[in-house]
Amino acid sequence: MSDPNWSSVLPPLLAIALAIVTRQVILSLGIGIWLGFCILNGVNPLTGLAQAVDGVINVFSDAGDTRVLVFTLVIGGLIGTIEKAGGVRGFIHLLENRAWVNSPSRAQWLAYVTGLVIFIESNITLLVAGAISRPLFDRYRLSREKLAYLIDSTSAPVCIMLPFNAWGAIVLSLLSSSGIANPVDVFVAAVPLNFYAIAAILLVAVVIVRNLDIGPMKKAAERTREGQLLWPNATPMVDPSLLQESEQAVAADKARYMIVPIVVMVVSMPVSLFVTGDGDFSAGSGSTSVLWAVLLALASAWLLTLSARRLSVEELMRTFLRGAGGLLPVAMILLFALALGDVANLLGTGVYVAGVAQAAIPVSVLPVILFLTSCAIAFSIGSSWGAFAIMIPLAMQITLSLDVSAPLFLAAVLSGSVFGDHASPISDTTVVSSMAAATDHVDHVRTQLPYALIAAGVAALGFLIAGVIL
């Protein structure tokens, strides 16, 4: 690697700019990779293109990177299997039969708690919490916008604080590829510093306890109390016929088809870390552990459905491939992001940015700058994972060069990315929240934004203070 200069920042900057303008994350990352190799080879476009292709292929030469790419596809197959077997519907049916909810307050707490305990993946968290709570919110005349906010604020913020799910696997992989020797330790240490996720989760509890409806949410609450589920011109993000279909055929749907695989995955993750680390959790392989955990969860789901003759092997295989295909875009984003991180390492991007930052910006301000930058990127592209892929390698290179707190810098990126995803109208989790609550998407974005901004303000203040203290 030659001495890094200003040109080393062009590939990630171009990737960020193109992702914001075009919202095509994969294409933007690919162009950034190409430019990086052009710079490495004396600005030769053809040589740069050939080596860019090799750079993407070479990602598979790293076993850890390959494992997390495979994991991404397997988790999609697991989610598809749980849904096809009737695990989600069975879980909903179990809660309904127990009649644990008999007041508006309990209906809101049910949505909140469900969002906290179903943490396998953010979208399935949203779908389960929405399907369980929506009939109860309608019954007690609580606005569907409120439901969308509650489940949206307890899906990604919870998922990003756990290392043994899909979100944790992505972060651990990006940390490993960024040269972090102990990614599990860094991730765990970043959890209490993840100020936006913590603020968002706590704010939801305050909103329920205080019945705090502010801004557009207050108007939505008044409308619902008068008997109107939606505004006159609103368009719910779900076909009513699908709601009716989801309530049918629950006799053969059992909660165990969802609960058992999730328990297996959660238990398998620390056990795998213990085994791969020869008795030391912190020394365990995160990529190996998450892959083992999700494969064991998938195996348990298959065994349950086959033993109950719920699905045939052929149906299970079709379902797995369909579910894996659903997460193929995420796997592609990760593949290209890892390749961009590799070329950035060759160019010395992190070393150069760290040197400039050290000379021009107080180190104590860097965490809040990373937070705000991640906010802008995730909001613009509508993807927290896309922002992770762009910002985590850059932030980790800065920490290695300046010898500053890696957990704090990681937390700043994670917090900003989750806020941007939470507030963005083009985010998949925002769209799924609207769908799960059967409310108008624009109404969900409008009513949720004031709460998200409050949590983001608390987080920004937290990173300012932490930058001085840590």
C-alpha positions as CSV (number, residue, x, y, z in Angstrom):
1,M,0.0,0.0,0.0
2,S,1.4,3.4,-1.0
3,D,1.1,6.4,1.2
4,P,-2.6,7.3,1.3
5,N,-3.7,10.7,-0.2
6,W,-6.9,12.5,-0.9
7,S,-7.8,10.1,-3.8
8,S,-8.2,7.3,-1.2
9,V,-11.5,8.8,0.0
10,L,-13.0,9.0,-3.5
11,P,-14.3,5.4,-3.8
12,P,-16.4,5.4,-0.5
13,L,-17.5,9.1,-1.1
14,L,-18.6,8.2,-4.7
15,A,-20.4,5.1,-3.4
16,I,-22.2,7.2,-0.7
17,A,-23.2,10.0,-3.1
18,L,-24.5,7.6,-5.8
19,A,-26.4,5.6,-3.2
20,I,-28.1,8.7,-1.9
21,V,-28.9,10.1,-5.4
22,T,-29.9,6.8,-7.1
23,R,-31.0,4.7,-4.1
24,Q,-29.3,1.8,-5.9
25,V,-26.9,0.6,-3.2
26,I,-25.5,-2.5,-5.1
27,L,-24.7,-0.5,-8.2
28,S,-23.2,2.4,-6.2
29,L,-20.9,0.1,-4.3
30,G,-19.9,-1.6,-7.5
31,I,-18.9,1.7,-9.0
32,G,-17.0,2.6,-5.9
33,I,-15.1,-0.7,-6.1
34,W,-14.2,0.0,-9.8
35,L,-13.0,3.5,-9.0
36,G,-10.8,2.1,-6.2
37,F,-9.0,-0.3,-8.4
38,C,-8.7,2.3,-11.1
39,I,-6.8,4.5,-8.6
40,L,-4.6,1.5,-7.5
41,N,-3.7,0.8,-11.2
42,G,-2.8,4.3,-12.4
43,V,-6.4,5.3,-13.4
44,N,-6.7,2.5,-16.1
45,P,-10.4,1.9,-16.5
46,L,-10.1,-1.5,-18.1
47,T,-7.5,-2.8,-15.7
48,G,-9.5,-1.4,-12.9
49,L,-12.7,-3.1,-14.1
50,A,-11.0,-6.5,-14.4
51,Q,-9.5,-6.2,-10.9
52,A,-12.8,-4.9,-9.5
53,V,-14.4,-8.2,-10.6
54,D,-11.6,-10.2,-9.1
55,G,-11.9,-8.1,-5.9
56,V,-15.6,-9.1,-5.5
57,I,-14.7,-12.7,-6.2
58,N,-11.8,-12.6,-3.7
59,V,-14.3,-11.9,-0.9
60,F,-15.0,-15.6,-0.9
61,S,-11.4,-16.4,-0.2
62,D,-12.1,-15.2,3.4
63,A,-13.9,-18.0,5.2
64,G,-15.6,-15.6,7.7
65,D,-17.0,-13.4,5.0
66,T,-18.3,-16.4,3.1
67,R,-20.0,-17.8,6.2
68,V,-21.9,-14.6,6.8
69,L,-23.0,-14.5,3.2
70,V,-24.3,-18.0,3.5
71,F,-25.9,-17.2,6.8
72,T,-27.8,-14.3,5.2
73,L,-29.4,-16.7,2.7
74,V,-30.1,-19.4,5.3
75,I,-31.9,-16.9,7.7
76,G,-34.2,-16.1,4.8
77,G,-35.0,-19.8,4.4
78,L,-35.6,-20.1,8.1
79,I,-38.0,-17.2,8.2
80,G,-39.9,-18.6,5.1
81,T,-40.1,-22.0,6.8
82,I,-41.5,-20.7,10.1
83,E,-44.1,-18.7,8.2
84,K,-45.1,-21.6,5.9
85,A,-45.3,-24.1,8.7
86,G,-47.8,-21.8,10.5
87,G,-45.6,-20.8,13.4
88,V,-46.4,-17.2,13.3
89,R,-50.2,-17.8,13.1
90,G,-50.0,-20.4,15.8
91,F,-48.2,-18.0,18.1
92,I,-50.9,-15.4,17.5
93,H,-53.6,-17.9,18.1
94,L,-52.0,-18.9,21.4
95,L,-52.0,-15.4,22.7
96,E,-55.6,-14.8,21.6
97,N,-56.8,-17.9,23.4
98,R,-55.1,-16.9,26.7
99,A,-57.0,-13.6,26.8
100,W,-54.1,-11.8,28.4
101,V,-55.2,-8.4,27.1
102,N,-58.3,-6.8,28.5
103,S,-57.6,-3.0,28.3
104,P,-56.1,-0.4,26.0
105,S,-53.0,-0.2,28.1
106,R,-52.4,-3.9,27.9
107,A,-52.9,-3.9,24.2
108,Q,-50.1,-1.4,23.9
109,W,-47.9,-3.3,26.2
110,L,-48.5,-6.5,24.2
111,A,-47.2,-4.8,21.1
112,Y,-44.2,-3.5,23.0
113,V,-43.3,-6.8,24.7
114,T,-43.8,-8.7,21.4
115,G,-41.4,-6.4,19.7
116,L,-38.8,-7.0,22.5
117,V,-39.0,-10.8,22.6
118,I,-39.3,-11.7,18.9
119,F,-35.8,-10.6,17.8
120,I,-34.9,-13.1,15.1
121,E,-35.2,-10.5,12.4
122,S,-36.8,-7.1,12.2
123,N,-39.4,-7.8,9.6
124,I,-40.7,-10.9,11.2
125,T,-40.9,-9.0,14.5
126,L,-43.0,-6.4,12.8
127,L,-45.3,-8.9,11.2
128,V,-45.9,-10.9,14.4
129,A,-46.4,-7.9,16.6
130,G,-48.7,-6.2,14.1
131,A,-50.8,-9.3,13.5
132,I,-51.2,-10.0,17.2
133,S,-52.0,-6.4,18.3
134,R,-54.0,-4.9,15.4
135,P,-57.4,-6.5,16.2
136,L,-56.9,-5.4,19.9
137,F,-56.0,-1.8,18.9
138,D,-59.2,-1.6,16.7
139,R,-61.3,-3.1,19.5
140,Y,-60.1,-0.5,22.1
141,R,-60.1,2.4,19.6
142,L,-56.3,2.9,19.6
143,S,-55.0,4.4,16.4
144,R,-53.3,2.1,14.0
145,E,-50.6,4.8,13.6
146,K,-49.8,4.3,17.2
147,L,-49.5,0.6,16.6
148,A,-47.2,1.2,13.7
149,Y,-45.0,3.4,15.8
150,L,-44.8,1.0,18.7
151,I,-43.8,-2.0,16.6
152,D,-41.4,0.0,14.4
153,S,-39.6,1.4,17.5
154,T,-39.1,-2.1,19.0
155,S,-38.0,-4.0,16.0
156,A,-34.7,-2.7,14.6
157,P,-33.7,-1.0,17.9
158,V,-33.9,-4.3,19.7
159,C,-32.4,-6.4,16.9
160,I,-29.3,-4.2,16.7
161,M,-28.5,-4.7,20.3
162,L,-28.2,-8.5,20.1
163,P,-25.2,-10.3,18.6
164,F,-27.0,-13.6,18.0
165,N,-29.4,-12.7,15.2
166,A,-29.3,-11.6,11.6
167,W,-28.4,-8.0,12.5
168,G,-25.6,-9.0,14.8
169,A,-24.1,-11.4,12.2
170,I,-23.9,-8.6,9.7
171,V,-22.2,-6.3,12.1
172,L,-19.7,-9.0,13.3
173,S,-18.8,-9.8,9.7
174,L,-18.1,-6.1,8.9
175,L,-16.0,-5.7,12.0
176,S,-14.0,-8.8,11.2
177,S,-13.4,-7.7,7.6
178,S,-12.3,-4.2,9.0
179,G,-9.4,-5.7,10.9
180,I,-11.0,-5.8,14.3
181,A,-9.4,-8.7,16.2
182,N,-12.2,-9.2,18.8
183,P,-15.4,-8.3,17.0
184,V,-17.7,-9.9,19.6
185,D,-16.1,-7.9,22.4
186,V,-16.4,-4.7,20.5
187,F,-20.0,-5.4,19.6
188,V,-21.0,-6.2,23.2
189,A,-19.2,-3.1,24.5
190,A,-21.0,-1.0,22.0
191,V,-24.5,-2.1,23.2
192,P,-24.7,0.3,26.2
193,L,-23.4,3.1,24.0
194,N,-26.0,2.6,21.3
195,F,-27.9,5.7,22.5
196,Y,-30.5,5.9,19.7
197,A,-31.7,2.3,20.1
198,I,-31.8,2.7,23.9
199,A,-33.6,6.1,23.7
200,A,-36.1,4.8,21.1
201,I,-37.0,1.7,23.3
202,L,-37.3,3.7,26.5
203,L,-39.3,6.4,24.8
204,V,-41.9,3.9,23.7
205,A,-42.4,2.8,27.3
206,V,-42.8,6.4,28.4
207,V,-45.4,7.0,25.6
208,I,-47.4,4.0,26.8
209,V,-47.2,4.9,30.5
210,R,-48.0,8.6,30.0
211,N,-50.3,8.0,27.0
212,L,-48.2,10.5,25.2
213,D,-49.7,11.5,21.9
214,I,-47.9,14.5,20.2
215,G,-48.3,16.3,16.9
216,P,-50.0,14.3,14.2
217,M,-50.3,11.3,16.5
218,K,-52.6,13.2,18.8
219,K,-55.0,14.0,15.9
220,A,-54.9,10.3,14.9
221,A,-55.8,9.3,18.4
222,E,-58.8,11.7,18.5
223,R,-60.0,10.4,15.1
224,T,-59.8,6.8,16.3
225,R,-61.7,7.5,19.5
226,E,-64.5,8.9,17.3
227,G,-64.7,5.5,15.5
228,Q,-62.7,6.2,12.4
229,L,-59.9,3.7,11.9
230,L,-58.2,5.7,9.1
231,W,-58.4,9.2,7.6
232,P,-61.0,9.5,4.8
233,N,-58.4,9.5,1.9
234,A,-56.0,7.1,3.6
235,T,-54.9,3.9,1.9
236,P,-53.9,1.0,4.2
237,M,-50.7,-0.8,3.3
238,V,-52.5,-4.2,3.2
239,D,-55.4,-5.8,1.3
240,P,-58.3,-6.5,3.7
241,S,-58.7,-9.9,2.2
242,L,-55.2,-10.8,3.4
243,L,-56.2,-10.0,6.9
244,Q,-59.1,-12.3,6.7
245,E,-56.9,-15.0,5.1
246,S,-54.4,-14.8,7.9
247,E,-57.0,-15.6,10.5
248,Q,-58.1,-18.8,8.8
249,A,-56.9,-22.4,9.2
250,V,-55.3,-21.9,12.7
251,A,-56.2,-25.4,14.0
252,A,-53.1,-27.0,12.5
253,D,-50.9,-23.9,13.2
254,K,-48.8,-24.3,16.3
255,A,-46.7,-21.7,18.2
256,R,-44.0,-24.3,18.6
257,Y,-43.1,-24.1,14.9
258,M,-41.8,-20.6,15.7
259,I,-40.8,-20.8,19.3
260,V,-38.6,-23.9,19.1
261,P,-36.4,-22.7,16.2
262,I,-35.9,-19.3,17.8
263,V,-35.0,-20.9,21.2
264,V,-32.6,-23.3,19.4
265,M,-30.9,-20.4,17.6
266,V,-30.6,-18.2,20.7
267,V,-29.2,-21.1,22.8
268,S,-26.9,-22.3,20.0
269,M,-25.2,-18.9,19.5
270,P,-23.4,-18.7,22.9
271,V,-22.7,-22.4,22.9
272,S,-21.1,-22.1,19.5
273,L,-19.0,-19.1,20.7
274,F,-17.9,-21.2,23.7
275,V,-16.9,-24.2,21.4
276,T,-15.2,-22.2,18.7
277,G,-13.3,-20.1,21.4
278,D,-12.1,-23.3,23.2
279,G,-13.9,-22.3,26.3
280,D,-13.6,-18.5,25.9
281,F,-16.7,-16.7,24.6
282,S,-14.8,-13.6,23.6
283,A,-12.4,-15.7,21.5
284,G,-15.1,-17.5,19.6
285,S,-15.8,-17.1,15.9
286,G,-18.8,-14.9,15.4
287,S,-19.3,-15.9,11.7
288,T,-19.0,-19.6,12.5
289,S,-21.3,-19.3,15.5
290,V,-24.2,-17.5,13.8
291,L,-24.0,-19.9,10.9
292,W,-24.1,-22.9,13.2
293,A,-27.0,-21.4,15.2
294,V,-29.2,-20.6,12.2
295,L,-28.5,-24.0,10.6
296,L,-29.5,-25.8,13.8
297,A,-32.6,-23.6,14.0
298,L,-33.5,-24.5,10.5
299,A,-32.9,-28.2,11.2
300,S,-35.2,-28.1,14.2
301,A,-37.9,-26.3,12.1
302,W,-37.6,-29.0,9.5
303,L,-37.8,-31.9,12.0
304,L,-40.8,-30.4,13.7
305,T,-42.8,-30.0,10.5
306,L,-41.7,-33.4,9.0
307,S,-42.6,-35.2,12.3
308,A,-46.0,-33.6,12.3
309,R,-46.4,-34.2,8.6
310,R,-47.1,-30.5,8.2
311,L,-45.0,-30.2,5.1
312,S,-43.1,-32.6,2.8
313,V,-39.4,-32.4,2.1
314,E,-40.2,-31.1,-1.4
315,E,-42.4,-28.3,0.1
316,L,-39.7,-27.5,2.7
317,M,-37.0,-27.2,0.0
318,R,-39.2,-24.9,-2.2
319,T,-40.0,-22.8,0.9
320,F,-36.3,-22.6,1.8
321,L,-35.2,-21.5,-1.6
322,R,-38.0,-18.9,-1.8
323,G,-37.1,-17.5,1.6
324,A,-33.4,-17.4,0.7
325,G,-34.2,-15.6,-2.5
326,G,-36.0,-13.0,-0.5
327,L,-32.7,-12.0,1.2
328,L,-30.5,-12.3,-1.9
329,P,-30.4,-8.5,-2.3
330,V,-29.1,-8.2,1.2
331,A,-26.4,-10.8,0.5
332,M,-25.4,-8.9,-2.6
333,I,-25.1,-5.6,-0.7
334,L,-22.9,-7.4,1.8
335,L,-20.7,-8.9,-0.9
336,F,-20.1,-5.6,-2.6
337,A,-19.6,-3.8,0.7
338,L,-16.9,-6.3,1.8
339,A,-15.2,-5.8,-1.5
340,L,-15.3,-2.0,-1.2
341,G,-13.9,-2.4,2.3
342,D,-11.0,-4.4,0.9
343,V,-10.1,-1.9,-1.7
344,A,-10.4,0.9,0.9
345,N,-7.9,-1.0,3.0
346,L,-5.5,-1.2,0.1
347,L,-5.9,2.5,-0.6
348,G,-5.4,3.4,3.1
349,T,-8.7,5.3,3.2
350,G,-9.1,5.0,7.0
351,V,-5.5,6.1,7.7
352,Y,-5.9,9.2,5.5
353,V,-9.3,10.2,7.0
354,A,-8.0,9.6,10.5
355,G,-5.0,11.9,9.8
356,V,-7.2,14.7,8.3
357,A,-9.7,14.3,11.2
358,Q,-7.0,14.5,13.8
359,A,-5.5,17.7,12.3
360,A,-8.8,19.5,11.6
361,I,-11.5,18.0,13.9
362,P,-11.3,17.4,17.7
363,V,-11.4,13.7,18.3
364,S,-14.2,14.2,20.8
365,V,-16.5,15.4,18.1
366,L,-15.9,12.5,15.7
367,P,-18.6,10.2,17.3
368,V,-21.4,12.7,16.8
369,I,-20.2,13.4,13.2
370,L,-20.3,9.7,12.5
371,F,-23.8,9.5,14.0
372,L,-25.1,12.3,11.9
373,T,-23.4,11.1,8.7
374,S,-24.9,7.6,9.2
375,C,-28.3,9.2,9.9
376,A,-28.2,11.0,6.5
377,I,-27.0,8.0,4.6
378,A,-29.5,5.5,6.0
379,F,-32.4,8.0,5.7
380,S,-31.5,8.7,2.0
381,I,-31.1,5.1,0.9
382,G,-33.7,3.7,3.2
383,S,-31.5,0.9,4.6
384,S,-29.7,0.6,7.9
385,W,-27.8,-2.4,6.6
386,G,-26.6,-0.5,3.5
387,A,-25.4,2.3,5.9
388,F,-23.6,-0.3,8.0
389,A,-21.8,-1.6,5.0
390,I,-20.6,1.8,4.0
391,M,-19.8,3.3,7.4
392,I,-18.6,0.5,9.7
393,P,-15.4,-0.2,7.7
394,L,-14.6,3.5,7.5
395,A,-15.3,4.1,11.2
396,M,-13.2,1.1,12.2
397,Q,-10.2,2.2,10.1
398,I,-10.3,5.5,11.8
399,T,-10.4,3.9,15.3
400,L,-7.4,1.7,14.4
401,S,-5.4,4.7,13.1
402,L,-6.2,7.1,16.0
403,D,-6.3,4.4,18.8
404,V,-9.7,5.6,20.1
405,S,-12.7,3.7,21.4
406,A,-13.9,1.3,18.8
407,P,-17.1,0.4,20.7
408,L,-18.1,4.1,20.8
409,F,-17.4,4.7,17.1
410,L,-19.3,1.5,16.2
411,A,-22.2,2.6,18.4
412,A,-22.4,5.9,16.7
413,V,-22.6,4.3,13.3
414,L,-25.2,1.7,14.4
415,S,-27.3,4.4,16.1
416,G,-27.3,6.7,13.2
417,S,-28.1,3.9,10.7
418,V,-31.0,2.7,12.7
419,F,-32.4,6.2,13.1
420,G,-32.1,6.9,9.4
421,D,-33.8,3.6,8.6
422,H,-36.5,4.3,11.3
423,A,-37.4,7.7,9.9
424,S,-37.0,7.1,6.2
425,P,-40.2,6.7,4.2
426,I,-38.4,4.4,1.7
427,S,-37.1,2.0,4.4
428,D,-38.3,-1.6,4.2
429,T,-38.9,-1.7,7.9
430,T,-41.0,1.5,7.8
431,V,-43.1,0.1,4.9
432,V,-43.5,-3.3,6.7
433,S,-44.6,-1.5,9.9
434,S,-47.3,0.3,7.9
435,M,-48.4,-3.0,6.4
436,A,-48.4,-4.9,9.7
437,A,-50.5,-2.2,11.3
438,A,-52.8,-1.9,8.2
439,T,-52.4,1.9,8.2
440,D,-51.6,4.5,5.5
441,H,-47.8,4.6,5.0
442,V,-47.5,8.4,4.8
443,D,-49.6,8.7,8.0
444,H,-47.2,6.3,9.7
445,V,-44.2,8.3,8.6
446,R,-45.7,11.6,9.7
447,T,-46.9,10.4,13.1
448,Q,-43.7,8.6,13.9
449,L,-41.2,11.3,12.9
450,P,-41.5,13.5,16.0
451,Y,-40.8,10.6,18.3
452,A,-37.8,9.5,16.2
453,L,-36.4,13.0,16.3
454,I,-36.7,13.2,20.1
455,A,-34.7,9.9,20.4
456,A,-32.2,11.1,17.8
457,G,-31.7,14.4,19.8
458,V,-31.0,12.4,23.0
459,A,-28.6,10.2,21.1
460,A,-26.7,13.1,19.5
461,L,-26.3,14.7,23.0
462,G,-25.1,11.3,24.3
463,F,-22.4,11.0,21.7
464,L,-21.2,14.5,22.3
465,I,-20.8,13.8,26.0
466,A,-19.3,10.3,25.4
467,G,-16.8,11.7,22.9
468,V,-15.4,13.9,25.7
469,I,-15.5,11.3,28.5
470,L,-14.3,8.2,26.7
